[in-house]
Amino acid sequence: MNNRKKKNTVSKKEREPIVKTRVKRDNSIEVELKNPANTLIGKIFVYILVIGMVGGSLFGLIYLLIEALNK
C-alpha cells in the first residue's frame, strides 16, 4: 500500500478581473472587457432579462384576451 498523499493535480481556477487596462507604446490606454455572459452577475442578468421578456409578453397577452372577452 502506498501511504503517500497525492498532490492535487487539479489547479484552482484563478479569478480574472472583468476589466483589464493596459497602456500602449503611444501612451494610449486600452480597456478590455470580459464577456459578461461568462460571469455570475452576467448570467443572472441574462436569466432575469429573458424571464422578464417572456413573462411580460405572456402577461400582456392574457390581459388583452381577458379585456377583449369582457367587452
Secondary structure as GFF3:
##gff-version 3
##sequence-region A 1 71
A	DSSP	beta_strand	19	23	.	.	.	ID=ss1
A	DSSP	beta_strand	29	33	.	.	.	ID=ss2
A	DSSP	three_ten_helix	36	38	.	.	.	ID=ss3
A	DSSP	alpha_helix	40	70	.	.	.	ID=ss4
###
